[in-house]
Amino acid sequence: MYAVIKTGGKQYKISEGDVLNVEKIEGEQGDTVIFDDVLMLSGDDETKVGTPLVEGAKVVGEIVAQTKGTKIAVFKMKRRKGYRKKIGHRQKLTSLKIKEIST
């Protein structure tokens, strides 16, 4: 069984036992997170597609860790003007382990 959920402006295809990195969700390690924004469910023999959400479906996950992503460099420049600006960015991420998918 797998599901498609929406969190942090992105969509993720998940199944039970998966560990995934999503944009930061408030909480400590070991806390439970419930996702109600389930866009699609697929079971053994049937698939439910929401309009836009599947009613009554939820996904339960557990926070494994609060981490940061890889560093990216942001460089801005205007030619012939002497303007150069270099900054970096590290996105804050939350590692989740999917415990249960229910309808």
DSSP file (Angstrom, degrees, kcal/mol; ACC not computed):
  #  RESIDUE AA STRUCTURE BP1 BP2  ACC     N-H-->O    O-->H-N    N-H-->O    O-->H-N    TCO  KAPPA ALPHA  PHI   PSI    X-CA   Y-CA   Z-CA
    1    1 A M              0   0    0      0, 0.0    15,-0.6     0, 0.0     2,-0.3   0.000 360.0 360.0 360.0 135.9    0.0    0.0    0.0
    2    2 A Y  E     -AB  15  42A   0     40,-2.0    40,-2.6    13,-0.2     2,-0.3  -0.930 360.0-162.7-137.3 165.2    1.3    3.5   -0.8
    3    3 A A  E     -AB  14  41A   0     11,-2.7    11,-3.1    -2,-0.3     2,-0.5  -0.943  17.7-132.8-141.8 160.7    0.0    7.0   -0.6
    4    4 A V  E     -AB  13  40A   0     36,-2.2    35,-2.9    -2,-0.3    36,-1.2  -0.984  31.7-178.3-116.7 120.4    0.7   10.5   -2.0
    5    5 A I  E     -AB  12  38A   0      7,-2.4     7,-2.4    -2,-0.5     2,-0.5  -0.770  20.6-135.8-117.1 163.0    0.8   13.2    0.6
    6    6 A K  E     +A   11   0A   0     31,-1.9     2,-0.3    -2,-0.3    31,-0.3  -0.980  34.7 148.3-120.6 125.6    1.3   17.0    0.4
    7    7 A T  E >   +A   10   0A   0      3,-2.2     3,-1.4    -2,-0.5    16,-0.2  -0.962  65.0   8.9-153.5 139.2    3.6   18.8    2.9
    8    8 A G  T 3  S-     0   0    0     -2,-0.3     3,-0.1     1,-0.3    16,-0.1   0.764 127.7 -61.0  65.5  25.7    5.7   21.9    2.6
    9    9 A G  T 3  S+     0   0    0      1,-0.3     2,-0.3    14,-0.0    -1,-0.3   0.555 119.0  96.3  79.1   6.8    4.4   22.7   -0.9
   10   10 A K  E <   -A    7   0A   0     -3,-1.4    -3,-2.2    13,-0.0     2,-0.4  -0.837  67.6-129.0-125.9 163.9    5.7   19.4   -2.3
   11   11 A Q  E     -A    6   0A   0     -2,-0.3     2,-0.4    -5,-0.2    -5,-0.2  -0.927  20.9-167.3-115.8 140.3    4.1   16.0   -2.9
   12   12 A Y  E     -A    5   0A   0     -7,-2.4    -7,-2.4    -2,-0.4     2,-0.6  -0.986  17.8-142.4-130.4 135.5    5.7   12.7   -1.8
   13   13 A K  E     +A    4   0A   0     -2,-0.4     2,-0.3    -9,-0.2    -9,-0.2  -0.874  38.8 170.8 -93.4 121.2    4.9    9.1   -2.7
   14   14 A I  E     -A    3   0A   0    -11,-3.1   -11,-2.7    -2,-0.6     2,-0.3  -0.873  23.7-171.5-132.0 159.4    5.3    7.1    0.5
   15   15 A S  E >   -A    2   0A   0     -2,-0.3     3,-1.8   -13,-0.2    83,-0.2  -0.920  48.6 -68.1-140.4 168.6    4.6    3.6    1.9
   16   16 A E  T 3  S+     0   0    0    -15,-0.6    83,-0.2    -2,-0.3     3,-0.1  -0.320 118.9  22.4 -62.5 135.7    4.9    2.2    5.4
   17   17 A G  T 3  S+     0   0    0     81,-2.6    -1,-0.2     1,-0.3    82,-0.1   0.289  88.4 137.0  92.8  -9.2    8.4    2.1    6.8
   18   18 A D    <   -     0   0    0     -3,-1.8    80,-2.6    79,-0.1     2,-0.5  -0.384  42.7-150.6 -69.6 148.0    9.8    4.7    4.5
   19   19 A V  E     +D   97   0B   0     78,-0.2     2,-0.3    -3,-0.1    78,-0.2  -0.991  26.1 169.3-117.5 123.4   12.2    7.4    5.8
   20   20 A L  E     -D   96   0B   0     76,-2.2    76,-3.0    -2,-0.5     2,-0.5  -0.943  33.4-125.4-136.3 156.4   12.0   10.7    4.0
   21   21 A N  E     +D   95   0B   0     -2,-0.3     2,-0.3    74,-0.2    74,-0.2  -0.895  34.5 171.0-101.9 124.0   13.3   14.2    4.3
   22   22 A V  E     -D   94   0B   0     72,-2.5    72,-2.7    -2,-0.5     3,-0.2  -0.779  44.5 -73.8-122.5 169.3   10.7   17.0    4.2
   23   23 A E  E    S-D   93   0B   0     -2,-0.3    70,-0.2   -16,-0.2    -1,-0.1  -0.298  79.2 -63.1 -62.5 153.7   10.8   20.7    4.9
   24   24 A K        -     0   0    0     68,-1.5     2,-0.4    43,-0.1    -1,-0.2  -0.024  52.4-170.6 -50.8 130.2   11.0   21.5    8.6
   25   25 A I        -     0   0    0     -3,-0.2     2,-0.1     2,-0.1    -1,-0.1  -0.981  31.0-110.5-118.2 133.0    8.1   20.5   10.7
   26   26 A E  S    S+     0   0    0     -2,-0.4     2,-0.2    68,-0.0    68,-0.0  -0.387  71.5  84.4 -65.3 137.8    8.0   21.7   14.3
   27   27 A G        -     0   0    0     -2,-0.1     2,-0.2     6,-0.0    -2,-0.1  -0.726  67.9 -94.1 148.3 164.2    8.6   19.0   16.9
   28   28 A E    >   -     0   0    0     -2,-0.2     3,-1.9     1,-0.1    35,-0.3  -0.517  55.7 -73.3 -99.9 169.9   11.2   17.0   18.8
   29   29 A Q  T 3  S+     0   0    0      1,-0.3    35,-0.2    -2,-0.2    -1,-0.1  -0.445 121.3  24.7 -63.6 131.3   12.7   13.7   18.0
   30   30 A G  T 3  S+     0   0    0     33,-2.7    -1,-0.3     1,-0.3    34,-0.1   0.269  89.7 133.6  95.5 -10.1   10.2   10.9   18.7
   31   31 A D    <   -     0   0    0     -3,-1.9    32,-2.6    32,-0.1     2,-0.4  -0.375  55.8-120.5 -71.4 153.5    7.1   13.1   18.2
   32   32 A T  E     -E   62   0B   0     30,-0.2     2,-0.4    -3,-0.1    30,-0.2  -0.788  23.6-164.0 -97.0 137.2    4.2   11.9   16.1
   33   33 A V  E     -E   61   0B   0     28,-3.0    28,-3.0    -2,-0.4     2,-0.5  -0.975   3.6-156.5-122.0 134.2    3.1   13.8   13.1
   34   34 A I  E     -E   60   0B   0     -2,-0.4     2,-0.6    26,-0.2    26,-0.2  -0.950   2.9-158.4-114.1 126.5   -0.3   13.3   11.4
   35   35 A F  E     +E   59   0B   0     24,-3.0    24,-2.0    -2,-0.5   -28,-0.1  -0.913  16.3 173.0-104.3 119.7   -0.8   14.2    7.7
   36   36 A D        +     0   0    0     -2,-0.6     2,-1.8    22,-0.2    21,-0.2   0.556  60.0  91.0 -97.5 -12.3   -4.4   14.8    6.6
   37   37 A D        +     0   0    0    -31,-0.3   -31,-1.9    22,-0.1     2,-0.6  -0.538  53.3 160.7 -86.0  74.2   -3.5   16.1    3.1
   38   38 A V  E     -B    5   0A   0     -2,-1.8    16,-2.9    16,-0.3   -33,-0.2  -0.869  17.3-179.4 -99.2 118.2   -3.6   12.7    1.4
   39   39 A L  E     +     0   0A   0    -35,-2.9    11,-2.5    -2,-0.6     2,-0.3   0.780  66.4   8.1 -88.5 -29.8   -4.0   13.1   -2.4
   40   40 A M  E     -BC   4  49A   0    -36,-1.2   -36,-2.2     9,-0.2     2,-0.4  -0.990  55.8-163.2-154.9 143.3   -4.1    9.5   -3.4
   41   41 A L  E     -BC   3  48A   0      7,-2.7     7,-3.1    -2,-0.3     2,-0.4  -0.988   6.0-171.7-125.3 138.1   -4.2    6.0   -1.8
   42   42 A S  E     +BC   2  47A   0    -40,-2.6   -40,-2.0    -2,-0.4     5,-0.2  -0.976  12.4 170.5-132.6 121.8   -3.4    2.8   -3.5
   43   43 A G        -     0   0    0      3,-2.9   -41,-0.0    -2,-0.4   -40,-0.0  -0.037  53.3 -60.6-106.7-150.4   -4.1   -0.6   -1.9
   44   44 A D  S    S-     0   0    0      1,-0.1     3,-0.1    -2,-0.1    -2,-0.0   0.936 125.6  -4.3 -64.8 -49.1   -4.0   -4.2   -3.0
   45   45 A D  S    S+     0   0    0      1,-0.1     2,-0.3     0, 0.0    -1,-0.1   0.450 123.7  56.6-129.2  -2.9   -6.6   -4.0   -5.7
   46   46 A E        -     0   0    0      2,-0.0    -3,-2.9     0, 0.0     2,-0.4  -0.945  55.4-152.5-135.5 156.7   -8.0   -0.5   -5.7
   47   47 A T  E     -C   42   0A   0     -2,-0.3     2,-0.5    -5,-0.2    -5,-0.2  -0.993   7.3-158.8-127.6 131.1   -6.8    3.1   -6.0
   48   48 A K  E     -C   41   0A   0     -7,-3.1    -7,-2.7    -2,-0.4     2,-0.5  -0.948   5.8-167.6-111.9 124.4   -8.6    6.1   -4.6
   49   49 A V  E     -C   40   0A   0     -2,-0.5    -9,-0.2    -9,-0.2     4,-0.1  -0.947  17.9-134.6-111.2 127.8   -7.8    9.5   -6.0
   50   50 A G        -     0   0    0    -11,-2.5     4,-0.3    -2,-0.5     3,-0.1  -0.325  11.8-123.0 -80.2 161.6   -9.0   12.6   -4.1
   51   51 A T  S    S-     0   0    0      2,-1.1     2,-0.1    -2,-0.1   -12,-0.0  -0.635 103.2 -39.1-129.1  74.7  -10.8   15.6   -5.4
   52   52 A P  S    S+     0   0    0      0, 0.0    -2,-0.3     0, 0.0     2,-0.3  -0.987 145.2  21.4 -88.3 -15.8   -8.5   17.2   -4.2
   53   53 A L  S    S-     0   0    0     -4,-0.1    -2,-1.1    -2,-0.1     2,-0.6  -0.831  75.4-115.0-115.8 152.8   -8.1   15.1   -1.0
   54   54 A V    >   -     0   0    0    -16,-2.9     3,-1.2    -2,-0.3   -16,-0.3  -0.754  40.8-122.6 -82.1 121.7   -9.1   11.6   -0.1
   55   55 A E  T 3  S+     0   0    0     -2,-0.6     3,-0.1     1,-0.2    -1,-0.0  -0.447  87.2   6.7 -71.8 134.2  -11.7   11.9    2.7
   56   56 A G  T 3  S+     0   0    0      1,-0.3     2,-0.3    -2,-0.2    -1,-0.2   0.404  96.6 126.9  80.4  -2.2  -11.0   10.2    6.0
   57   57 A A    <   +     0   0    0     -3,-1.2     2,-0.3   -21,-0.2   -19,-0.3  -0.657  30.7 170.0 -90.0 144.3   -7.5    9.2    5.0
   58   58 A K  E     - F   0 102B   0     44,-2.3    44,-2.6    -2,-0.3     2,-0.4  -0.990  24.3-145.8-149.8 157.0   -4.5   10.0    7.1
   59   59 A V  E     -EF  35 101B   0    -24,-2.0   -24,-3.0    -2,-0.3     2,-0.5  -0.990  12.9-154.7-125.3 130.3   -0.8    9.1    7.4
   60   60 A V  E     +EF  34 100B   0     40,-2.7    39,-2.4    -2,-0.4    40,-1.9  -0.912  19.8 171.3-109.1 129.6    1.0    8.8   10.7
   61   61 A G  E     -EF  33  98B   0    -28,-3.0   -28,-3.0    -2,-0.5     2,-0.4  -0.873  24.5-135.4-132.4 165.8    4.7    9.4   10.9
   62   62 A E  E     -EF  32  97B   0     35,-2.5    35,-2.5    -2,-0.3     2,-0.5  -0.977  25.2-117.6-124.6 136.5    7.4    9.8   13.6
   63   63 A I  E     + F   0  96B   0    -32,-2.6   -33,-2.7    -2,-0.4    33,-0.2  -0.603  30.3 177.3 -75.1 122.8   10.1   12.5   13.6
   64   64 A V  E     -     0   0B   0     31,-3.1     2,-0.3    -2,-0.5    -1,-0.2   0.864  62.1 -20.3 -90.9 -45.4   13.5   10.8   13.4
   65   65 A A  E     - F   0  95B   0     30,-1.1    30,-3.0   -37,-0.1     2,-0.6  -0.990  48.7-126.2-161.4 155.7   15.8   13.9   13.3
   66   66 A Q  E     + F   0  94B   0     -2,-0.3    28,-0.2    28,-0.2     2,-0.2  -0.963  48.9 158.5-105.4 117.8   15.9   17.6   12.6
   67   67 A T  E     - F   0  93B   0     26,-2.3    26,-2.9    -2,-0.6     2,-0.3  -0.648  37.3-116.2-130.1-177.9   18.7   18.2   10.1
   68   68 A K  E     - F   0  92B   0     24,-0.3    24,-0.2    -2,-0.2     3,-0.1  -0.949  26.7-127.2-123.1 148.3   20.0   20.6    7.5
   69   69 A G        -     0   0    0     22,-3.2     2,-0.1    -2,-0.3    -1,-0.1  -0.087  46.4 -64.7 -79.6-174.9   20.4   20.0    3.8
   70   70 A T        -     0   0    0      1,-0.1    21,-0.5    20,-0.1     2,-0.3  -0.368  58.5-102.2 -72.2 154.0   23.5   20.5    1.7
   71   71 A K        -     0   0    0     19,-0.1     2,-0.4    -3,-0.1    19,-0.2  -0.591  35.4-164.9 -80.8 135.1   24.8   24.0    1.3
   72   72 A I  E     -G   89   0C   0     17,-2.3    17,-1.8    -2,-0.3     2,-0.5  -0.910  15.0-131.1-116.3 149.1   24.1   25.9   -2.0
   73   73 A A  E     -G   88   0C   0     -2,-0.4     2,-0.6    15,-0.2    15,-0.2  -0.856  13.5-160.5-100.8 131.8   25.9   29.0   -3.2
   74   74 A V  E     -G   87   0C   0     13,-3.7    13,-2.8    -2,-0.5     2,-0.5  -0.959  13.1-176.3-112.6 117.2   23.8   31.9   -4.5
   75   75 A F  E     -G   86   0C   0     -2,-0.6     2,-0.4    11,-0.2    11,-0.2  -0.962   5.0-173.9-121.3 125.5   25.8   34.3   -6.6
   76   76 A K  E     +G   85   0C   0      9,-3.0     9,-2.4    -2,-0.5     2,-0.3  -0.935  10.6 166.2-117.4 141.4   24.4   37.5   -8.1
   77   77 A M  E     -G   84   0C   0     -2,-0.4     2,-0.5     7,-0.2     7,-0.2  -0.988  26.0-154.6-154.1 141.6   26.2   39.8  -10.5
   78   78 A K  E >>> -G   83   0C   0      5,-1.8     3,-1.5    -2,-0.3     5,-0.8  -0.982  35.0-120.1-116.3 121.8   25.4   42.7  -12.8
   79   79 A R  T 345S+     0   0    0     -2,-0.5     5,-0.0     1,-0.2    -2,-0.0  -0.264  87.7   4.5 -66.7 145.6   27.8   42.9  -15.7
   80   80 A R  T 345S+     0   0    0      1,-0.1    -1,-0.2     2,-0.0     0, 0.0   0.550 112.4  86.0  61.6  12.7   29.9   46.1  -16.1
   81   81 A K  T <45S-     0   0    0     -3,-1.5    -2,-0.2     2,-0.2    -1,-0.1   0.537  94.5-121.8-115.1 -12.1   28.6   47.6  -12.9
   82   82 A G  T  <5 +     0   0    0     -4,-0.6     2,-0.7     1,-0.3    -3,-0.1   0.641  63.8 141.6  79.1  14.2   30.9   46.1  -10.3
   83   83 A Y  E   < +G   78   0C   0     -5,-0.8    -5,-1.8     2,-0.0     2,-0.4  -0.818  15.5 155.6 -95.6 117.2   28.0   44.5   -8.4
   84   84 A R  E     +G   77   0C   0     -2,-0.7     2,-0.4    -7,-0.2    -7,-0.2  -0.997  11.8 175.6-139.2 137.1   28.8   41.0   -7.0
   85   85 A K  E     -G   76   0C   0     -9,-2.4    -9,-3.0    -2,-0.4     2,-0.5  -0.976   5.1-174.1-144.8 126.5   27.1   39.3   -4.1
   86   86 A K  E     +G   75   0C   0     -2,-0.4     2,-0.3   -11,-0.2   -11,-0.2  -0.980  14.5 158.2-126.2 122.8   27.7   35.7   -2.9
   87   87 A I  E     -G   74   0C   0    -13,-2.8   -13,-3.7    -2,-0.5     2,-0.3  -0.898  25.4-137.1-134.2 165.5   25.7   34.1   -0.1
   88   88 A G  E     -G   73   0C   0     -2,-0.3     2,-0.3   -15,-0.2   -15,-0.2  -0.785  10.4-160.1-120.7 166.5   24.9   30.6    0.9
   89   89 A H  E     -G   72   0C   0    -17,-1.8   -17,-2.3    -2,-0.3     2,-0.4  -0.990   8.5-170.9-148.4 137.3   21.8   28.7    2.0
   90   90 A R        -     0   0    0     -2,-0.3     2,-0.2   -19,-0.2   -19,-0.1  -0.974  23.7-138.0-127.7 117.6   21.1   25.5    3.9
   91   91 A Q        -     0   0    0    -21,-0.5   -22,-3.2    -2,-0.4     2,-0.4  -0.521  17.5-124.7 -74.7 136.2   17.5   24.3    4.0
   92   92 A K  E     - F   0  68B   0    -24,-0.2   -68,-1.5    -2,-0.2     2,-0.3  -0.696  36.1-172.4 -81.7 131.7   16.2   23.0    7.4
   93   93 A L  E     -DF  23  67B   0    -26,-2.9   -26,-2.3    -2,-0.4     2,-0.4  -0.848  20.7-145.9-125.8 157.7   14.8   19.5    7.0
   94   94 A T  E     -DF  22  66B   0    -72,-2.7   -72,-2.5    -2,-0.3     2,-0.5  -0.995  14.9-142.4-122.6 128.3   12.9   17.0    9.1
   95   95 A S  E     -DF  21  65B   0    -30,-3.0   -31,-3.1    -2,-0.4   -30,-1.1  -0.807  24.5-170.2 -89.9 126.7   13.5   13.2    8.7
   96   96 A L  E     -DF  20  63B   0    -76,-3.0   -76,-2.2    -2,-0.5     2,-0.5  -0.910  18.5-153.6-119.7 143.7   10.3   11.3    9.1
   97   97 A K  E     -DF  19  62B   0    -35,-2.5   -35,-2.5    -2,-0.4     2,-0.5  -0.982  24.8-130.7-112.8 125.6    9.6    7.5    9.4
   98   98 A I  E     + F   0  61B   0    -80,-2.6   -81,-2.6    -2,-0.5   -37,-0.3  -0.635  30.0 173.3 -80.1 121.7    6.1    6.6    8.1
   99   99 A K  E     +     0   0B   0    -39,-2.4     2,-0.3    -2,-0.5   -38,-0.2   0.862  58.7   5.2 -94.0 -44.6    4.4    4.4   10.7
  100  100 A E  E     - F   0  60B   0    -40,-1.9   -40,-2.7   -84,-0.1     2,-0.5  -1.000  44.8-161.0-150.6 142.2    0.8    3.9    9.4
  101  101 A I  E     + F   0  59B   0     -2,-0.3     2,-0.3   -42,-0.2   -42,-0.2  -0.990  28.2 174.0-121.6 119.0   -1.3    4.7    6.4
  102  102 A S  E       F   0  58B   0    -44,-2.6   -44,-2.3    -2,-0.5    -2,-0.0  -0.908 360.0 360.0-129.6 155.6   -5.1    4.4    7.1
  103  103 A T              0   0    0     -2,-0.3    -1,-0.1   -46,-0.2   -44,-0.1   0.399 360.0 360.0-101.5 360.0   -8.3    5.2    5.3
